[in-house]
Every structure is written in C-alpha cells, then in structure tokens.
Amino acid sequence: MTPTSFSERTTIVVGASRGLGRGIATSLAEVGAPIVAVARSRAVLAELAHGAANIHTEVADAADPTVAGALLDRHAPSNLILVAGASPLMPPPAPDLGDVLGQLAHRRPDRGLRGRRVFAP
C-alpha cells in the first residue's frame, strides 16, 4: 500500500499528539487522507489540525474501554494505526549492574547493600 492509496480512506491514528503518531498523521494528511487524530491533549491536537482541513480530532484516552468502539462506530475507518508508547526520547542505556553494585558496596562497606534498590531501565 502506498501513501497515495490512503487518500480516500479514513484513517484513525491513535497517539497522534506527538512523535511517531504525529508524524504518521501529518504525512498521511499531506497526501490527502482523511485523518481522525486521537490523543488526550486537546491543545496539542488543535495545533496538529490547524490548517489541515482533512484532520479531524478526537480527544480521548485509548485506555478507556469504551473509546475504541465509539471511534469505530462514529468514523468507520478503513485503517487504524495505534501508536502506543513510542517515544523518540529514549532513556540512556543502563550502566552495568555489576559496576553499580560494586560502587555502592565500595562507598558504604559498613552497610553493604542492605536497604538499597538498584533500578535499570
């Protein structure tokens, strides 16, 4: 399927407020696709739709179990794109756990690691 084949098909993009979802919604809108942009932020969606006659916005939380059915009934899309948790800002890589534990034990040898929690993404 090419981007131009979307031009007459309604596409719902869930997670359209920023990042990958916003990029998908914008790109498809640029080739003339009717877009239903779904996100929780009214202000961000309004900015996305500004100047794009083919972007309709829906302020909704995709975690709400009633949202999916309501959107599908209301817009009868040909395509549904769900972007969940895709963030271009990734956390830095976690340090080696052995190094962290060694540093903790070295700093407080009298207490060891008791009561310490080490989290790595």
N, CA, C and O atoms as a MOPAC input file, in Angstrom:
PM7 MOZYME 1SCF
protein

 N      0.84300 1    -1.16800 1     0.00000 1
 C      0.00000 1     0.00000 1     0.00000 1
 C      0.89600 1     1.24200 1     0.00000 1
 O      1.79300 1     1.36500 1     0.83400 1
 N      0.65500 1     2.13900 1    -0.91600 1
 C      1.43800 1     3.37100 1    -1.00000 1
 C      0.72500 1     4.48800 1    -0.24900 1
 O     -0.48000 1     4.39500 1    -0.01600 1
 N      1.44300 1     5.54600 1     0.13700 1
 C      0.78600 1     6.65000 1     0.83400 1
 C     -0.39000 1     7.23600 1     0.06200 1
 O     -1.38400 1     7.64600 1     0.66200 1
 N     -0.28500 1     7.28000 1    -1.27300 1
 C     -1.39100 1     7.84900 1    -2.04200 1
 C     -2.62100 1     6.95000 1    -2.03200 1
 O     -3.72600 1     7.43200 1    -2.28200 1
 N     -2.46300 1     5.65700 1    -1.75200 1
 C     -3.63400 1     4.78200 1    -1.69500 1
 C     -4.47400 1     5.05200 1    -0.44400 1
 O     -5.58600 1     4.54000 1    -0.31500 1
 N     -3.93800 1     5.85600 1     0.47200 1
 C     -4.68400 1     6.24900 1     1.65800 1
 C     -5.58500 1     7.45700 1     1.39200 1
 O     -6.42700 1     7.79500 1     2.22500 1
 N     -5.41700 1     8.10200 1     0.24900 1
 C     -6.02300 1     9.41200 1     0.02800 1
 C     -7.54300 1     9.45100 1     0.13400 1
 O     -8.09800 1    10.50400 1     0.44900 1
 N     -8.22300 1     8.36300 1    -0.11200 1
 C     -9.68700 1     8.37500 1     0.00000 1
 C    -10.19300 1     7.46200 1     1.11100 1
 O    -11.38500 1     7.15900 1     1.17200 1
 N     -9.30800 1     7.02900 1     1.97600 1
 C     -9.67000 1     6.11000 1     3.05400 1
 C     -9.46400 1     6.78900 1     4.39400 1
 O     -8.38100 1     7.29900 1     4.68000 1
 N    -10.49300 1     6.79500 1     5.20700 1
 C    -10.37700 1     7.38200 1     6.54500 1
 C     -9.43000 1     6.52600 1     7.37700 1
 O     -9.54500 1     5.30100 1     7.42600 1
 N     -8.50100 1     7.20000 1     8.02300 1
 C     -7.53100 1     6.52700 1     8.87800 1
 C     -7.59500 1     7.13800 1    10.26800 1
 O     -7.48300 1     8.35300 1    10.42700 1
 N     -7.77300 1     6.29500 1    11.26700 1
 C     -7.70600 1     6.73300 1    12.65000 1
 C     -6.26700 1     6.50800 1    13.12300 1
 O     -5.72200 1     5.41200 1    12.99000 1
 N     -5.66500 1     7.56100 1    13.67400 1
 C     -4.32000 1     7.45600 1    14.24500 1
 C     -4.44700 1     7.71800 1    15.73700 1
 O     -4.68000 1     8.85100 1    16.15700 1
 N     -4.29400 1     6.67100 1    16.53500 1
 C     -4.35300 1     6.78300 1    17.99000 1
 C     -2.93400 1     7.04000 1    18.48800 1
 O     -2.00800 1     6.29600 1    18.16800 1
 N     -2.77900 1     8.09600 1    19.27000 1
 C     -1.45400 1     8.50500 1    19.73000 1
 C     -0.87100 1     9.54400 1    18.79100 1
 O      0.33900 1     9.57600 1    18.56500 1
 N     -1.73600 1    10.40000 1    18.23900 1
 C     -1.32700 1    11.34400 1    17.19600 1
 C     -0.79200 1    12.66800 1    17.72100 1
 O     -0.47800 1    13.55500 1    16.92800 1
 N     -0.68100 1    12.82500 1    19.02400 1
 C     -0.30900 1    14.13900 1    19.55200 1
 C      1.15900 1    14.48800 1    19.38100 1
 O      1.50000 1    15.66900 1    19.32200 1
 N      2.03500 1    13.49900 1    19.29900 1
 C      3.46200 1    13.80200 1    19.18900 1
 C      4.21600 1    12.59400 1    18.64300 1
 O      3.66700 1    11.50500 1    18.48100 1
 N      5.48800 1    12.83100 1    18.36900 1
 C      6.37500 1    11.75000 1    17.95600 1
 C      5.92500 1    11.01600 1    16.71400 1
 O      5.49300 1    11.62500 1    15.73500 1
 N      6.03200 1     9.70100 1    16.76300 1
 C      5.72100 1     8.85300 1    15.62500 1
 C      4.26800 1     9.00200 1    15.18200 1
 O      3.99500 1     9.08700 1    13.98400 1
 N      3.33900 1     9.03300 1    16.12400 1
 C      1.92600 1     9.17200 1    15.77600 1
 C      1.63400 1    10.47300 1    15.05700 1
 O      0.89000 1    10.49300 1    14.07600 1
 N      2.21300 1    11.55200 1    15.53700 1
 C      2.03300 1    12.86200 1    14.88700 1
 C      2.62200 1    12.84100 1    13.47500 1
 O      2.02400 1    13.36400 1    12.53500 1
 N      3.78600 1    12.24000 1    13.34100 1
 C      4.41300 1    12.14100 1    12.02600 1
 C      3.57600 1    11.35000 1    11.03700 1
 O      3.46100 1    11.73200 1     9.87300 1
 N      2.99400 1    10.25300 1    11.49300 1
 C      2.14400 1     9.44000 1    10.62400 1
 C      0.90200 1    10.23600 1    10.22300 1
 O      0.54900 1    10.28100 1     9.04400 1
 N      0.24200 1    10.86000 1    11.19000 1
 C     -0.96700 1    11.63400 1    10.89400 1
 C     -0.67400 1    12.76600 1     9.91200 1
 O     -1.42700 1    12.98600 1     8.96300 1
 N      0.41500 1    13.47500 1    10.14500 1
 C      0.79100 1    14.59300 1     9.27300 1
 C      1.12800 1    14.11300 1     7.86500 1
 O      0.68600 1    14.70700 1     6.88200 1
 N      1.89900 1    13.05200 1     7.76700 1
 C      2.29800 1    12.53500 1     6.45500 1
 C      1.10500 1    12.06200 1     5.64000 1
 O      1.01000 1    12.34500 1     4.44600 1
 N      0.20800 1    11.35200 1     6.27800 1
 C     -0.97700 1    10.88300 1     5.55200 1
 C     -1.89400 1    12.04200 1     5.17600 1
 O     -2.49100 1    12.04000 1     4.09900 1
 N     -2.00700 1    13.02200 1     6.05000 1
 C     -2.83200 1    14.19600 1     5.73600 1
 C     -2.26700 1    14.95000 1     4.54100 1
 O     -3.02100 1    15.48100 1     3.72600 1
 N     -0.93800 1    14.99800 1     4.43400 1
 C     -0.29400 1    15.70400 1     3.32100 1
 C     -0.59200 1    15.07700 1     1.96700 1
 O     -0.56300 1    15.76600 1     0.94800 1
 N     -0.88000 1    13.76700 1     1.94500 1
 C     -1.23800 1    13.12600 1     0.67000 1
 C     -2.75100 1    13.07500 1     0.48100 1
 O     -3.25100 1    12.42000 1    -0.43400 1
 N     -3.47800 1    13.77800 1     1.36000 1
 C     -4.91700 1    13.92500 1     1.17800 1
 C     -5.79900 1    12.94100 1     1.92600 1
 O     -7.01500 1    12.93200 1     1.73400 1
 N     -5.21000 1    12.12000 1     2.77100 1
 C     -6.01700 1    11.14000 1     3.51000 1
 C     -6.86200 1    11.82800 1     4.57200 1
 O     -6.37300 1    12.71600 1     5.27000 1
 N     -8.12100 1    11.43000 1     4.70500 1
 C     -8.91400 1    11.92400 1     5.82700 1
 C     -8.42500 1    11.25500 1     7.11300 1
 O     -8.43600 1    10.02900 1     7.22400 1
 N     -8.00000 1    12.06400 1     8.07600 1
 C     -7.39300 1    11.55500 1     9.30500 1
 C     -8.26700 1    11.88900 1    10.49600 1
 O     -8.79500 1    12.99600 1    10.60700 1
 N     -8.41400 1    10.91900 1    11.38500 1
 C     -9.00600 1    11.14700 1    12.70100 1
 C     -7.84900 1    10.98100 1    13.67700 1
 O     -7.38500 1     9.86800 1    13.92500 1
 N     -7.39300 1    12.09900 1    14.22600 1
 C     -6.26100 1    12.09800 1    15.14800 1
 C     -6.79600 1    11.98200 1    16.57200 1
 O     -7.60500 1    12.80100 1    17.00600 1
 N     -6.34400 1    10.97000 1    17.28900 1
 C     -6.82900 1    10.69900 1    18.63900 1
 C     -5.68600 1    10.83300 1    19.63400 1
 O     -4.61300 1    10.25700 1    19.45500 1
 N     -5.93900 1    11.61000 1    20.69400 1
 C     -4.96700 1    11.76800 1    21.77300 1
 C     -5.68700 1    12.37000 1    22.96700 1
 O     -6.86200 1    12.72600 1    22.87500 1
 N     -4.98700 1    12.48400 1    24.08000 1
 C     -5.59800 1    13.01200 1    25.30300 1
 C     -5.50300 1    14.52900 1    25.41500 1
 O     -6.22300 1    15.12500 1    26.21600 1
 N     -4.64600 1    15.16100 1    24.64700 1
 C     -4.40400 1    16.59600 1    24.78800 1
 C     -5.14200 1    17.41300 1    23.72800 1
 O     -4.79400 1    17.37700 1    22.54800 1
 N     -6.15600 1    18.14400 1    24.16100 1
 C     -6.94600 1    18.96800 1    23.24300 1
 C     -6.07400 1    20.03200 1    22.56700 1
 O     -6.17200 1    20.23100 1    21.35600 1
 N     -5.23000 1    20.71200 1    23.33400 1
 C     -4.41300 1    21.79800 1    22.79400 1
 C     -3.44600 1    21.29400 1    21.72100 1
 O     -3.28700 1    21.92600 1    20.67700 1
 N     -2.81300 1    20.17200 1    21.98000 1
 C     -1.85100 1    19.62900 1    21.02000 1
 C     -2.56300 1    19.16000 1    19.75400 1
 O     -2.05400 1    19.35000 1    18.64900 1
 N     -3.72700 1    18.55400 1    19.90900 1
 C     -4.49300 1    18.12700 1    18.73500 1
 C     -4.96200 1    19.31800 1    17.91300 1
 O     -4.95100 1    19.26700 1    16.68300 1
 N     -5.37300 1    20.38600 1    18.58300 1
 C     -5.81500 1    21.58800 1    17.87200 1
 C     -4.66700 1    22.15100 1    17.03300 1
 O     -4.87000 1    22.58300 1    15.89800 1
 N     -3.47300 1    22.14300 1    17.59800 1
 C     -2.28700 1    22.60700 1    16.86500 1
 C     -2.01300 1    21.71600 1    15.65000 1
 O     -1.68200 1    22.21000 1    14.57200 1
 N     -2.15200 1    20.40800 1    15.83400 1
 C     -1.93600 1    19.46100 1    14.74300 1
 C     -2.91100 1    19.71500 1    13.59400 1
 O     -2.51800 1    19.69500 1    12.42700 1
 N     -4.16200 1    19.95200 1    13.91900 1
 C     -5.20000 1    20.10900 1    12.90500 1
 C     -5.22400 1    21.50300 1    12.28000 1
 O     -5.83700 1    21.69900 1    11.23000 1
 N     -4.56900 1    22.46500 1    12.91100 1
 C     -4.59200 1    23.83600 1    12.40500 1
 C     -4.07100 1    23.88800 1    10.96200 1
 O     -2.93100 1    23.51400 1    10.68700 1
 N     -4.90900 1    24.34700 1    10.07100 1
 C     -4.51600 1    24.48600 1     8.67600 1
 C     -4.63200 1    23.21100 1     7.85600 1
 O     -4.29800 1    23.21800 1     6.67200 1
 N     -5.08500 1    22.14200 1     8.43600 1
 C     -5.25200 1    20.88100 1     7.70000 1
 C     -6.73300 1    20.49600 1     7.72600 1
 O     -7.22900 1    19.95800 1     8.71600 1
 N     -7.41400 1    20.77500 1     6.64300 1
 C     -8.85600 1    20.53500 1     6.58400 1
 C     -9.22400 1    19.05400 1     6.69600 1
 O    -10.35100 1    18.72000 1     7.06000 1
 N     -8.28500 1    18.17700 1     6.38600 1
 C     -8.60600 1    16.74600 1     6.40600 1
 C     -8.21000 1    16.04200 1     7.70400 1
 O     -8.24300 1    14.81300 1     7.76900 1
 N     -7.83400 1    16.80600 1     8.74300 1
 C     -7.55200 1    16.19700 1    10.04600 1
 C     -8.67300 1    16.56800 1    11.00900 1
 O     -8.86200 1    17.73500 1    11.35300 1
 N     -9.40400 1    15.55400 1    11.43000 1
 C    -10.44800 1    15.70100 1    12.44600 1
 C     -9.84800 1    15.20800 1    13.75700 1
 O     -9.14900 1    14.19500 1    13.77200 1
 N    -10.10600 1    15.90100 1    14.84100 1
 C     -9.51200 1    15.49000 1    16.11100 1
 C    -10.55000 1    14.89900 1    17.05400 1
 O    -11.71800 1    15.28600 1    17.04200 1
 N    -10.10500 1    13.97000 1    17.85700 1
 C    -10.91600 1    13.34300 1    18.89800 1
 C    -10.07300 1    13.31100 1    20.17100 1
 O     -9.04000 1    12.64300 1    20.22300 1
 N    -10.51700 1    14.03000 1    21.18400 1
 C     -9.83000 1    13.99300 1    22.47200 1
 C    -10.37700 1    12.79400 1    23.23100 1
 O    -11.55300 1    12.75700 1    23.59500 1
 N     -9.51400 1    11.81900 1    23.46300 1
 C     -9.94700 1    10.59400 1    24.12900 1
 C     -8.73700 1     9.86600 1    24.68500 1
 O     -7.61200 1    10.05600 1    24.22400 1
 N     -8.98700 1     9.03300 1    25.68000 1
 C     -7.94900 1     8.19600 1    26.26900 1
 C     -8.13900 1     6.78500 1    25.74200 1
 O     -9.15200 1     6.14500 1    26.02400 1
 N     -7.17800 1     6.30000 1    24.98500 1
 C     -7.28200 1     4.97400 1    24.38100 1
 C     -7.34900 1     3.85700 1    25.42200 1
 O     -7.74700 1     2.73700 1    25.09900 1
 N     -6.97000 1     4.14300 1    26.65100 1
 C     -7.05000 1     3.13700 1    27.71300 1
 C     -8.48700 1     2.93800 1    28.18900 1
 O     -8.78600 1     1.95000 1    28.86100 1
 N     -9.36900 1     3.85800 1    27.84800 1
 C    -10.78300 1     3.74400 1    28.21900 1
 C    -11.42700 1     2.69000 1    27.32300 1
 O    -11.39500 1     2.83000 1    26.10100 1
 N    -12.00800 1     1.64100 1    27.89700 1
 C    -12.55100 1     0.54900 1    27.07800 1
 C    -13.71900 1     0.94800 1    26.17400 1
 O    -14.04000 1     0.21200 1    25.24100 1
 N    -14.34900 1     2.06600 1    26.41800 1
 C    -15.46800 1     2.49000 1    25.57000 1
 C    -15.02000 1     3.28300 1    24.35200 1
 O    -15.79500 1     3.46700 1    23.41300 1
 N    -13.78500 1     3.75100 1    24.35700 1
 C    -13.30200 1     4.63500 1    23.29700 1
 C    -13.21400 1     3.92800 1    21.94900 1
 O    -13.70600 1     4.45200 1    20.94900 1
 N    -12.60600 1     2.76700 1    21.90300 1
 C    -12.38300 1     2.08700 1    20.62200 1
 C    -13.68400 1     1.87400 1    19.85400 1
 O    -13.78000 1     2.23700 1    18.68100 1
 N    -14.66400 1     1.30000 1    20.49500 1
 C    -15.93600 1     1.04300 1    19.82500 1
 C    -16.61400 1     2.31300 1    19.35200 1
 O    -17.16000 1     2.36300 1    18.25000 1
 N    -16.57700 1     3.34700 1    20.19400 1
 C    -17.21200 1     4.61300 1    19.82400 1
 C    -16.53500 1     5.23300 1    18.60100 1
 O    -17.21300 1     5.73000 1    17.70100 1
 N    -15.20800 1     5.20600 1    18.56600 1
 C    -14.48700 1     5.77000 1    17.41600 1
 C    -14.76400 1     4.98000 1    16.14300 1
 O    -14.98400 1     5.56600 1    15.08200 1
 N    -14.75300 1     3.67600 1    16.24200 1
 C    -15.01200 1     2.84500 1    15.06300 1
 C    -16.43000 1     3.05700 1    14.54900 1
 O    -16.64300 1     3.14500 1    13.34000 1
 N    -17.39000 1     3.13900 1    15.44700 1
 C    -18.78000 1     3.37700 1    15.03700 1
 C    -18.94800 1     4.75500 1    14.40400 1
 O    -19.63200 1     4.90100 1    13.39100 1
 N    -18.32800 1     5.75100 1    15.00000 1
 C    -18.50700 1     7.13600 1    14.54100 1
 C    -17.81200 1     7.41200 1    13.20800 1
 O    -18.33200 1     8.17700 1    12.39600 1
 N    -16.64900 1     6.80500 1    12.96600 1
 C    -15.86100 1     7.16100 1    11.78400 1
 C    -15.73400 1     6.06700 1    10.73800 1
 O    -15.32600 1     6.35800 1     9.61300 1
 N    -16.06200 1     4.83200 1    11.05400 1
 C    -15.97100 1     3.69400 1    10.13500 1
 C    -14.68300 1     3.74700 1     9.29300 1
 O    -14.74800 1     3.82800 1     8.06600 1
 N    -13.52700 1     3.70200 1     9.94700 1
 C    -12.26700 1     3.86500 1     9.20600 1
 C    -11.92200 1     2.65100 1     8.36000 1
 O    -12.34000 1     1.52900 1     8.65000 1
 N    -11.15700 1     2.89600 1     7.31800 1
 C    -10.57000 1     1.81000 1     6.52500 1
 C     -9.28200 1     1.33400 1     7.16700 1
 O     -8.89000 1     0.17600 1     7.02700 1
 N     -8.62500 1     2.25500 1     7.88000 1
 C     -7.33400 1     1.95600 1     8.50300 1
 C     -7.33300 1     2.43500 1     9.94200 1
 O     -7.93000 1     3.45700 1    10.27900 1
 N     -6.65100 1     1.67900 1    10.77600 1
 C     -6.47600 1     2.05200 1    12.17800 1
 C     -5.00300 1     1.89400 1    12.52400 1
 O     -4.42900 1     0.81500 1    12.37700 1
 N     -4.40200 1     2.98000 1    12.98500 1
 C     -2.99200 1     2.94400 1    13.36400 1
 C     -2.91000 1     3.29600 1    14.84100 1
 O     -3.34700 1     4.36700 1    15.26200 1
 N     -2.35200 1     2.39100 1    15.61200 1
 C     -2.20700 1     2.58400 1    17.05400 1
 C     -0.73500 1     2.76000 1    17.37600 1
 O      0.07300 1     1.85700 1    17.15800 1
 N     -0.39300 1     3.94000 1    17.90000 1
 C      0.97800 1     4.21600 1    18.31500 1
 C      0.93600 1     4.36400 1    19.82600 1
 O      0.48100 1     5.38000 1    20.34900 1
 N      1.40900 1     3.35200 1    20.51200 1
 C      1.32400 1     3.34100 1    21.97300 1
 C      2.70900 1     3.31700 1    22.58200 1
 O      3.45300 1     2.35100 1    22.41500 1
 N      3.04800 1     4.36400 1    23.27800 1
 C      4.31200 1     4.40400 1    23.99800 1
 C      5.54200 1     4.53400 1    23.12500 1
 O      6.64900 1     4.24100 1    23.57700 1
 N      5.38000 1     4.95900 1    21.90700 1
 C      6.54100 1     5.13800 1    21.03600 1
 C      7.08000 1     6.53700 1    21.24000 1
 O      6.47300 1     7.51300 1    20.79900 1
 N      8.19100 1     6.63400 1    21.89100 1
 C      8.76800 1     7.93800 1    22.18000 1
 C     10.14500 1     8.04100 1    21.54800 1
 O     10.97600 1     7.14800 1    21.71300 1
 N     10.39100 1     9.13300 1    20.82100 1
 C     11.71800 1     9.27400 1    20.23400 1
 C     12.79000 1     9.57500 1    21.28200 1
 O     13.98000 1     9.47200 1    20.98600 1
 N     12.39800 1     9.93500 1    22.46900 1
 C     13.35700 1    10.24200 1    23.52900 1
 C     13.55000 1     9.00900 1    24.40100 1
 O     12.79600 1     8.77400 1    25.34500 1
 N     14.55100 1     8.24400 1    24.07600 1
 C     14.80500 1     7.01000 1    24.80700 1
 C     15.73500 1     7.30100 1    25.98000 1
 O     16.61500 1     8.15600 1    25.87400 1
 N     15.55000 1     6.59300 1    27.10400 1
 C     16.45400 1     6.79900 1    28.24000 1
 C     17.85900 1     6.31900 1    27.87600 1
 O     18.02000 1     5.46300 1    27.00700 1
 N     18.85900 1     6.86600 1    28.53500 1
 C     20.21500 1     6.40500 1    28.25000 1
 C     20.35900 1     4.94700 1    28.66200 1
 O     19.61300 1     4.46700 1    29.51500 1
 N     21.30700 1     4.24300 1    28.06600 1
 C     21.48500 1     2.84400 1    28.44000 1
 C     21.83700 1     2.71500 1    29.91800 1
 O     22.53500 1     3.55400 1    30.48700 1
 N     21.33900 1     1.65400 1    30.51500 1
 C     21.60600 1     1.41700 1    31.93500 1
 C     23.06800 1     1.06000 1    32.13600 1
 O     23.65000 1     0.34900 1    31.31700 1
 N     23.66900 1     1.54700 1    33.21800 1
 C     25.05000 1     1.14900 1    33.49500 1
 C     25.07400 1    -0.33900 1    33.84300 1
 O     24.06400 1    -0.92700 1    34.22900 1
 N     26.23800 1    -0.91300 1    33.69700 1
 C     26.38300 1    -2.31600 1    34.03900 1
 C     26.01000 1    -2.51900 1    35.50500 1
 O     26.55400 1    -1.83900 1    36.37500 1
 N     25.10800 1    -3.42800 1    35.78800 1
 C     24.61600 1    -3.64600 1    37.14100 1
 C     25.74200 1    -4.02900 1    38.10100 1
 O     25.73000 1    -3.63000 1    39.26600 1
 N     26.70800 1    -4.79900 1    37.61500 1
 C     27.84200 1    -5.17400 1    38.46200 1
 C     28.64400 1    -3.96000 1    38.89500 1
 O     29.08600 1    -3.88700 1    40.04200 1
 N     28.83800 1    -3.01000 1    37.99600 1
 C     29.55600 1    -1.78300 1    38.34500 1
 C     28.80200 1    -0.98500 1    39.40300 1
 O     29.40200 1    -0.47000 1    40.34700 1
 N     27.48500 1    -0.88700 1    39.24200 1
 C     26.67200 1    -0.12900 1    40.19800 1
 C     26.74600 1    -0.76600 1    41.58100 1
 O     26.94500 1    -0.07500 1    42.58100 1
 N     26.58600 1    -2.08800 1    41.63300 1
 C     26.63500 1    -2.77900 1    42.92800 1
 C     28.00900 1    -2.63600 1    43.56900 1
 O     28.12100 1    -2.44300 1    44.78000 1
 N     29.05700 1    -2.73100 1    42.74600 1
 C     30.41100 1    -2.57000 1    43.27600 1
 C     30.63800 1    -1.17700 1    43.84400 1
 O     31.25800 1    -1.03100 1    44.89700 1
 N     30.14100 1    -0.15200 1    43.15700 1
 C     30.28700 1     1.22500 1    43.63900 1
 C     29.53500 1     1.43200 1    44.94500 1
 O     30.03600 1     2.08800 1    45.85800 1
 N     28.33900 1     0.87600 1    45.03300 1
 C     27.56100 1     1.01200 1    46.26600 1
 C     28.27100 1     0.33200 1    47.43700 1
 O     28.35700 1     0.89700 1    48.52800 1
 N     28.76800 1    -0.85400 1    47.21400 1
 C     29.44900 1    -1.58900 1    48.28300 1
 C     30.74500 1    -0.87200 1    48.67600 1
 O     31.10800 1    -0.85400 1    49.85200 1
 N     31.44300 1    -0.28300 1    47.70000 1
 C     32.69400 1     0.41800 1    47.97800 1
 C     32.45200 1     1.70100 1    48.77800 1
 O     33.24600 1     2.03700 1    49.65600 1
 N     31.37800 1     2.41000 1    48.48800 1
 C     31.08800 1     3.66900 1    49.18000 1
 C     30.66800 1     3.45200 1    50.62100 1
 O     31.02100 1     4.23800 1    51.49900 1
 N     29.92200 1     2.39900 1    50.86500 1
 C     29.41400 1     2.14800 1    52.21800 1
 C     29.70400 1     0.70800 1    52.62000 1
 O     28.77300 1    -0.07800 1    52.79000 1
 N     30.97200 1     0.34500 1    52.77600 1
 C     31.29200 1    -1.05100 1    53.08100 1
 C     30.70900 1    -1.50400 1    54.41000 1
 O     30.48000 1    -2.69800 1    54.60700 1
 N     30.46300 1    -0.56100 1    55.33300 1
 C     29.92000 1    -0.94300 1    56.63400 1
 C     28.45300 1    -1.35400 1    56.54800 1
 O     27.97300 1    -2.10300 1    57.39800 1
 N     27.74600 1    -0.88000 1    55.54600 1
 C     26.31800 1    -1.19200 1    55.42100 1
 C     26.03500 1    -2.18700 1    54.31700 1
 O     24.94200 1    -2.74800 1    54.25900 1
 N     26.98800 1    -2.41400 1    53.44900 1
 C     26.74200 1    -3.30900 1    52.32600 1
 C     25.63900 1    -2.75600 1    51.43900 1
 O     25.55900 1    -1.54700 1    51.22100 1
 N     24.80000 1    -3.62600 1    50.93500 1
 C     23.72900 1    -3.21300 1    50.03900 1
 C     22.36300 1    -3.26400 1    50.71400 1
 O     21.34500 1    -3.06500 1    50.05200 1
 N     22.32200 1    -3.52200 1    51.98500 1
 C     21.05200 1    -3.62400 1    52.68600 1
 C     20.25800 1    -2.32100 1    52.56700 1
 O     20.77900 1    -1.23400 1    52.81700 1
 N     19.02400 1    -2.45100 1    52.19200 1
 C     18.16900 1    -1.27600 1    52.07000 1
 C     18.35100 1    -0.49500 1    50.78000 1
 O     17.72500 1     0.55100 1    50.60800 1
 N     19.18100 1    -0.96900 1    49.87500 1
 C     19.40800 1    -0.26700 1    48.59700 1
 C     18.61800 1    -0.95200 1    47.49900 1
 O     18.49600 1    -2.17600 1    47.45300 1
 N     18.09700 1    -0.13600 1    46.63300 1
 C     17.42600 1    -0.67000 1    45.45400 1
 C     18.09600 1    -0.08600 1    44.23500 1
 O     18.34200 1     1.11800 1    44.16100 1
 N     18.38400 1    -0.92900 1    43.30200 1
 C     19.00900 1    -0.50400 1    42.06100 1
 C     18.03500 1    -0.80100 1    40.93600 1
 O     17.60100 1    -1.94100 1    40.77200 1
 N     17.69100 1     0.21400 1    40.16400 1
 C     16.76200 1     0.04800 1    39.05400 1
 C     17.48500 1     0.31200 1    37.75900 1
 O     18.24000 1     1.27700 1    37.64500 1
 N     17.25900 1    -0.53400 1    36.79100 1
 C     17.82200 1    -0.32800 1    35.46300 1
 C     16.67100 1    -0.38400 1    34.46800 1
 O     15.84700 1    -1.29700 1    34.52600 1
 N     16.60700 1     0.57600 1    33.56200 1
 C     15.50900 1     0.56600 1    32.57300 1
 C     15.59000 1    -0.61500 1    31.64800 1
 O     14.74600 1    -0.76800 1    30.76500 1

